[in-house]
Amino acid sequence: MAFTKINNKMVEAKIFPGQRVFSQRGAMLAYTGEVTFKPNVMGGQGGVMSMIGRRVANEDTPLMTVEGQGSVMFGHGGHNVHVIDLAGDTLYVEADRLLAFDGTLQQSTMFMGSQGGVMGMVRGQVTGQGLFTTKLDGQGSVAVMAHGGVIELPIAPNQPVHVDPQAYVAHRGQVTNKLSTALGWRDMIGRGSGEAFQLELSGHGVVYVQASEEKL
């Protein structure tokens, strides 16, 4: 199932019997047909441990299950929406960035320390992105939210990409991330206060960056 962009801030999903879509609660803007909306108390398909992990860290984002037959329009907070199509690969995305995703995708929660070790945890604490991130595997579409639109930057072997942690939205592929410190342009023009943090992503894949440093 693919999401169709209505404009930069709204997407439409066609719902068919036997299929389902997960979305953030409150993200439905309008619908046609015979469609039902049910709270997903398990936090998607990640199971009890995913739910417990997020709630311990106060990072749980309630979802709803959308089923039936019809069309549903999604949007939230006037944020820009970007559609990512997965073809059997993996997407890592912050939970509050998820607008909606296909029920064909397998959802789980990953502890940031498992990708980047201790620095993964430091990244979560320092940048405000949290200690957990959502992992989506399989074939299907994902609609993510961002401020000011999204650009896709390729990550190639021996060609790491450095991203402002506050501008990071998601990444896909075989990618390792770590937090590094450097005296950046902020410090040079007087905007910084001490060390500037950069998120370094290396391996093979894509990173999605928003045109803003503002959190959702």
Secondary structure as the mmCIF struct_conf table of DSSP 4:
data_model
#
loop_
_struct_conf.conf_type_id
_struct_conf.id
_struct_conf.beg_label_comp_id
_struct_conf.beg_label_asym_id
_struct_conf.beg_label_seq_id
_struct_conf.end_label_comp_id
_struct_conf.end_label_asym_id
_struct_conf.end_label_seq_id
STRN STRN1 THR A 4 ASN A 7
TURN_TY1_P TURN_TY1_P1 ASN A 8 LYS A 9
STRN STRN2 MET A 10 ILE A 15
TURN_TY1_P TURN_TY1_P2 PRO A 17 GLY A 18
STRN STRN3 ARG A 20 GLN A 24
TURN_TY1_P TURN_TY1_P3 ARG A 25 GLY A 26
STRN STRN4 MET A 28 ASN A 40
TURN_TY1_P TURN_TY1_P4 VAL A 41 MET A 42
BEND BEND1 GLY A 44 GLY A 46
HELX_RH_AL_P HELX_RH_AL_P1 GLY A 47 VAL A 56
TURN_TY1_P TURN_TY1_P5 ALA A 57 ASN A 58
STRN STRN5 LEU A 63 PHE A 74
TURN_TY1_P TURN_TY1_P6 GLY A 77 GLY A 78
STRN STRN6 ASN A 80 VAL A 93
HELX_RH_3T_P HELX_RH_3T_P1 ALA A 95 ARG A 97
STRN STRN7 LEU A 98 ASP A 102
TURN_TY1_P TURN_TY1_P7 GLY A 103 THR A 104
BEND BEND2 LEU A 105 LEU A 105
STRN STRN8 GLN A 106 PHE A 111
HELX_RH_3T_P HELX_RH_3T_P2 MET A 112 SER A 114
TURN_TY1_P TURN_TY1_P8 GLN A 115 GLY A 116
HELX_RH_AL_P HELX_RH_AL_P2 GLY A 117 THR A 127
BEND BEND3 GLY A 128 GLN A 129
BEND BEND4 LEU A 131 LEU A 131
STRN STRN9 PHE A 132 ALA A 146
BEND BEND5 HIS A 147 GLY A 148
STRN STRN10 VAL A 150 ILE A 155
STRN STRN11 ALA A 156 ALA A 156
TURN_TY1_P TURN_TY1_P9 PRO A 157 ASN A 158
STRN STRN12 GLN A 159 GLN A 159
STRN STRN13 VAL A 161 VAL A 163
HELX_RH_3T_P HELX_RH_3T_P3 PRO A 165 ALA A 167
STRN STRN14 TYR A 168 ALA A 182
HELX_RH_AL_P HELX_RH_AL_P3 TRP A 185 MET A 188
TURN_TY1_P TURN_TY1_P10 ILE A 189 GLY A 190
BEND BEND6 GLY A 194 GLY A 194
HELX_LH_PP_P HELX_LH_PP_P1 GLU A 195 GLU A 195
STRN STRN15 ALA A 196 GLN A 210
BEND BEND7 ALA A 211 ALA A 211
#
